[in-house]
Amino acid sequence: MTHAPYPDDATGMTQRILVVDDDPAILRLVKDKLEGAGYEVSTAPSGQGALDLIGWRGMPHLAIVDINMPGMNGLQFCDAVQQFSDLPVIMLSAIDEEETIIQSISRYAEDYVTKPFSPRELLARVQRVLRRIGDFAYTTDVVTTVDEYLAVDFPHQRAIIAGHPVQLTPTETKLLYLLMRNAGRTVTTDFLLRRLWPLEEIFEDALRVHVHRLRQKIEPDSTRPHYIITDRGVGYSFPAKR
C-alpha cells in the first residue's frame, strides 16, 4: 500500500478527514482513495450529519464538503462549524460559477475542486492543505484535555475548568482553537485577525479584548497567564503539548 507523505500529525495520530456529500458513490470514491493513502476517513451524507459526527467523534484534521446537499448545505455547514473552530475545508462541488468559488474561498475554504474530478488531484490538494495548516496538537478529541486544570469541548463551545464547564463565545472558542492547533508556536496577530474576522476590518485592540476575556475564563490567574502567552509585538502562543 502506498501512503501519503504526511499521514500523521505531530502527535503521531493518523490524520482524520471528514467527507460530506449526499452522493453515496462520491463518498465511496473519496473514502477509498484517502484510506489508500493512509488517512482515517469518516463520511456524512448531509451537513447536519457531519455536525452530529463531530459532536460525538471530535474534530477532523480537514473536511471535504459538497455545496449542494438537502437540508443543511455545504456553506451552511461551514458557517456552523466556524462558530467553534477554524476547520480546514476543501469544497467539492459541481458548481463552477466564479462568484460561488470566490465566496467559498474567501469565507470558508482552503481549496475548491469542481466535479467531475480526478481522485489523484484531490489527494494532492488534501496533502498540500494539511502540510500548510499545522500539526493540530490538542484539537481533535471530543473533549480535549490539556492538563488536570483545563479541558476544552470545541463542538459545544465550552471550557472545563477544574471539572466545571464554562461557556465560551464563538469568537473565544475559535481563538482558542487557533492557538491550540498551533501549540508551541507563536500565532501572529495578523493571522488571528484574518481567520477570526475574514470579511471585516478589525483592529488589534478588538483582539486584545477577546484575549483578555478568554484569559479571565480559563486562566488560574489572568494577570499571570499560563495558557495564552503574549509574544509582544508578534502575537500569542499556547504551550506545546507534553
N, C-alpha and C positions, 0 to 999 in steps of 0.2 A: 504494500500500500504506500502511495506517495503522500507525504504530509506537507502542509503549508510551512513556509519558513518560520512563521511566528504563531504557532497554535496555542502557546501558553502565555499567561501574563506573568508579572514579576513574582507572584506568589507561588508559581508552579502549577496553578489550576488551569485546566483546559478552558480556552476561551469559549464563551457561550453566545450563540446567535439566535435571535428570535425572528422567525419568518411569518409575516402576517399577510394572508391573501385568501380570497374566497374561492379560488380555483384549486381544487384538490390536486390536479396534475402539476400545477406550478409548485405547490408545496412539496410534492414528492420529488420533483426535479431538483429544486434548490437544496432540499434537505440531503438528498443523496450526494450531490456534488460537494457540499460543505462538509458532510461527515466523512467523505472520502479524503478530504484534505486535513482531517484531524480535529475539526471543531465539534463541539457539543451543540446540537440543534434542537430547538423546540419550535412548534408551529401552532398557529391560531388562525381560524377562518374568518375572524372579524376583529375590529378594533377593540370592542368590549371584551371579547375573549382574550385578547392579548393583555389588556389591563388586568383581568382576573388572574391570568397566568403569572404576571409579575407580582401580584399581590400575595400569592402563596409560594412561588418559587424564588423570588428575588429578581434583581436586575440582571439582564443580559449585558454582555460587553457591547453589543451592537444589534440593531433591529433592521430588517429589510421589510419594507412596508409598501403594499399596494395602495393606491389612492382611492380608486372606485370600489367600495365594498358596501353592502347593505347595512343599514343601521349606522353605527359609528364608522365613518370613512377614515382613510389614512391620515388626512390632515387634522381631523378632529382627535384621532388617537395621539398624534404628535402634540397637539395643544394640551391634552390631558396629561401626558407623560412629562411634559416640560414644566408642569406645576411642581414637580418634586425631583427633577433630575436634569441632566444635560445629556441624555442618552444619544449616542451617535446613531444616525438613521441614514440608510440608503433607500431612496424612493424607487420603487419598481412599478412602472405603470405603462399602460397603452396610450396614455395621454402625452402627446408630444408637442402641445401648444407652448409657444415661447413664454407666455405670461405665467402659465402653471409651473413651468420648470423654474423660472426666475423666483416666483413666490416660494416654491418649495425649498430652494437652495438658500434664499435669503433668510427665511424664517425657521426652517427645520432641519434640512438635510445636508449631510456631508457630500452626497453624490446623488445622481439621478440617472437611472437606467430605464430605457424605453423597451417595451415589449414589441415584437419578439426580440429575445436577447440571447447572447452566447453565454452558456454557463461558465466557460473558462474566463470570459471577460468579467463576469460578475464576481467570480472568485478573486481575480486580480484586484478588482476595486475594493473588495472586502479586506484583503490583505493590506492594501495601501492605506485605507482608513484606519485600521487597527494599529498599524505602525505609527501613524501620525498622532493618534489620540492620547496614548499614555498607558500606564501599567495597571490602572484600575485597582490599586491597593484599596482594601476595605469595602468597596461599594456593591458587591454582587450578592450578598446574603439578604434574606428577607429582613432580618434584624441583624445589623452589622455591629458586632461587639468590638469596641476599641480597647477597653480595659474594664476593670471592676466598677469604675465610676460612670463611664459613658458608653451608651449604645445608641444606634440610630436606626429608625424604621422609616426608610425613604418613601415607600409607596403610601404610607399612612401619615406622612409629614409630621413626624414627632421624634423627639429625642427621649431617651430613657436615662434619667439622671439618678444614680444610686438606686435603681429599681423603680423609680417613679416616672410615669410618662409626662412629658412636657410638649405641648403643641407648638409646632413651628409654622411660620407663614410660608407660602410658596417661595418667596424670594430667599428667605433664610434657609429653606431646605435645599434649594438649588445651589446656593452659595456654598453650603456645607458639602454638598455632593461634589462640586468642582474642586474644592480644596482636598477632600479625602481621596478623590480619584487620582489626584496628583501628589499623594502624601510623600513627604520627604523632599519636595521641590517647591521653590517659590513660584506662585502663580501671579503673573503680573496684573497690576491694576487695570491696564488697558484690556487684557484678555477677559477679565471678570466683567468689566463693563459691557464688552461686546457680547458675551454669552448670556448675561443676565437680562440685558435690555437691547436685543439685536435691532429693533426698529426705532429706538428712541435715542435722543441725545441726552445722556445722563452724565453728570459730572462726579468727580471723585468724592465730593462731600456726601453725596447720597449713599455711595458705597460705604463710607465710613460709618454712617448712621446704622446701616444694616449689620455691619460687622460688630458695632457696639451692642446692638440689641441681641444679636446671636450670642455674643460672649456672656451677656447677662443671664442667658438661659442655660448655657452649657458649661461654663467655666466654674470651678470651685471658688475662684476669686477673680472676678472680671478685671480687676485692676492689675493683676499679675497673671496674664493669660498663659495657659499651658497648652491649649489645643490650637488656637488661632493666633499664630505668631506674625507680628508685623516685621517685614523687611523694609525698613524705612526708605522711601523713595522708589521702591520697586513693586512691592505687592504684599501678599500674605502666603503663609505656608501652614501645613498641618504636619504633625510629627510622623516620621516614617513608621510603618508597621513593624513591630518587633517580632 
